[in-house]
Each structure stands twice: as structure tokens, then as C-alpha cells.
Amino acid sequence: MLSTALHQSDVELASEEGRRDLARVIGALFDRWQLDTDLQMQLLGMSPKSRKQLPRYRAGEQPLPGSRDVLDRAGYLLGIHKGLRLLFPEDETLRFTWVHRRNGALDGATPLEVMVRDGLLGIARVARLVDFQRGR
């Protein structure tokens, strides 16, 4: 499901249905990255009070919030996944564990640590790193 959804080029994020689809795809990505609920909420920039909404987002019962912050975060996260898929097309294990691996370009931190610690700016930094490693 994750690959298919990420190949769809135009998800209308302004629409409720588009944000429902995005929620399902992000949920699938978080599963592959093996992230606990707290990390998922932090990456999406959502309050811990929203944690009971997470299963509803993942099931597509409720769309992700339409705030620019949440949508930007989701867009960068999907971009990171797409870049990793292109960097490691034959190594699914590396592709999905990369966020947990220490990285010299991040001063020895893991990409996940940078994204959680620095929020949207950290997510954008990791996305740029993936693009750089791809030669873009």
C-alpha cells in the first residue's frame, strides 16, 4: 500500500479525502519505520492530547488536520521515504531502518533524533540530506 500511495502524484491535500489518504500513507510509513505513538505525534507536530485520534487517522476515518505545519511535515516525511526508496531500491531493510541509524552528516545523531529534536526544521534538514545523497 505504501509504495502505491506514494506513486500517486497528485493528492489534493486541501480536500478532506486527500488528507484521509495522506493519513493512511503516513501511518503505513510510521509502521515501516517502527515508531511508537509518541514519536508519531511528535513528527506530525501534534499535541499528546491528540494521541487517541491517531488510530482514526491511520484507519482513514478522520483526515489529518489541514494546518500548513502538519501538511508540510507530512510532505517532507513522504519525500524522505521517496528519496530513500530511490537510494536503496534493492535493500528494503536499510530503507526502513535508515532513520534509526547514526549519521555522520548529522553530527552522529540519527535522522529520527534530528527530526524529533528540531521539529519541522529537522524534518526539512533530513529531507535535504536525503536529496543531497541522491545527488539532487
Disulfide bonds with the S-S distance in Angstrom:
none
